Amino acid sequence: MKYALVIFETDESRRRIRADRAAYRKEYEGWIGGLAAAGKLVGGDALETERTAPATVRTAADGTTTVTDGPAHPGEETLGGWFVVEVADRAEALELARSLPTPETVEVRPLLESA
């Protein structure tokens, strides 16, 4: 089964990145390398979260749209990226998420398998 591990940055993770980006990146990349070495990593991407703010487009029931600068759901946790993993079941996906050594929030979601 494929699962998305959706990564949300936190105030603490951003603080650690600013304090020592190289050490933080090494720790994070070690985790990613472990997923790849175990044959679990399918893919993923990180989002640009430091230099360019996101924009949110909302479409109302009448078809009108509004565009605002900023994340769709502002708060301490901001979307940082995602990974897709191939695992036996939800329990294994949760274990992989728990093994992330850095202080982010990980939302675990099954991918919709196409027919």
Summary of the structure (lengths in Angstrom):
residues: 115
radius of gyration: 16.1
end to end distance: 13.7
largest distance: 49.1
contacts: 269
relative contact order: 0.35
helix: 30%
strand: 34%
